[in-house]
């Protein structure tokens, strides 16, 4: 999931508009122009911008491996609006998510297919290798974003992997996992969606610390209220308690402290165990 997807509803709030933002690049080839005469976004249009486009219908996964490199070099755009540099890439985000799925609390892990969750964490943003990290400021509708991601996954899993291995079964399995994540109906999908949000909260606090309190990323705190599973809320409450302690040490009160406090109090009320006090 793109960094700003879960924060879209607050992106135009007074708090958000009052925070410092850096200009958004407009020349990223994966993003379609927003003018009326712009051509519809397509996978082929993106491929035409690459130094070396993958060959059609390969029988080896190597072209697919090369395309995945774009996940390592494409930054998560939400942080760039706050001039966070260097910032995480899409791959950075998915890697930590995958490790986090392996550490699900026992009350969840006994109900989950953990290896399946780990695969889902590694696959859920794979389409962004072609689509890029679309955020609300790009003026791309949710339905259009979904179309681009679905088209990209079809290309990755069918055009690039359709003749690889045992009749392209590995590619079809990846596509099925992506669709399961998007539908968000299984417990595994709900857990990975929560881990996606939890990873964002971790990164938010880590960037605030790294910047020494010069940047307040409170715009993203609302994401914590959208976490569905109690166990992940317990994790999140601990990180938000750390954030409170950090800003207290800086001598300032960050934005949306009340939201973080609600998340902490809810987790404590759910008796998820003691939230570590710093």
C-alpha angles and dihedrals in degrees: 000000000000115000097247098042094094093042096048095107092060100039093099096042121123089249092053094047092050095058123091114264132183122227115274114237112243099193100071104132094217092062121080117225114254097222117113093248094054116125115243114267114259138174090237091055090055093045089053089063094056120102088230119017119209115260116252118268098352121196093211128064093227095098088051090050090053093051091052088064087079089069088060094052102036111093125219100256101212093071092049090065087066094047092249105169129206092025133179123275126225089258091052089056095048094045094058090043090055092052091047091056089059090059099054111152114261092251087063103030092063089060098042137077093230098189088052090052091051091052090048092052090052094047105037096087097031092112088065088076083081105017098046124215102308116200131183092263089065090071093227113145121235091246092050091048089051091050092051093049093047091049090048093050090048089054095045097045101034109025096037101029103024094099097034121109119330100008095304095298093141091057093047090050090054091049091050091051091050090052091048090053092049092049090051094199105119123076089242091056092047090050093050091047088054092047088052089057093041091054089053091052091050091051092046092056093043092054092048089053093045091052091050094235094306091116123049110201094181090130087083098051090091087072089072092064090059095060106117106194122073094221093057090045086058090057091045093050090056092053092047089051087054089051091053091052092048095052091044088056090050089053096239137102111232126220119279095015088152091061092052090047091053091053092049093048092048092052091048090048090053088059093235090159128274116321107228112252117216 
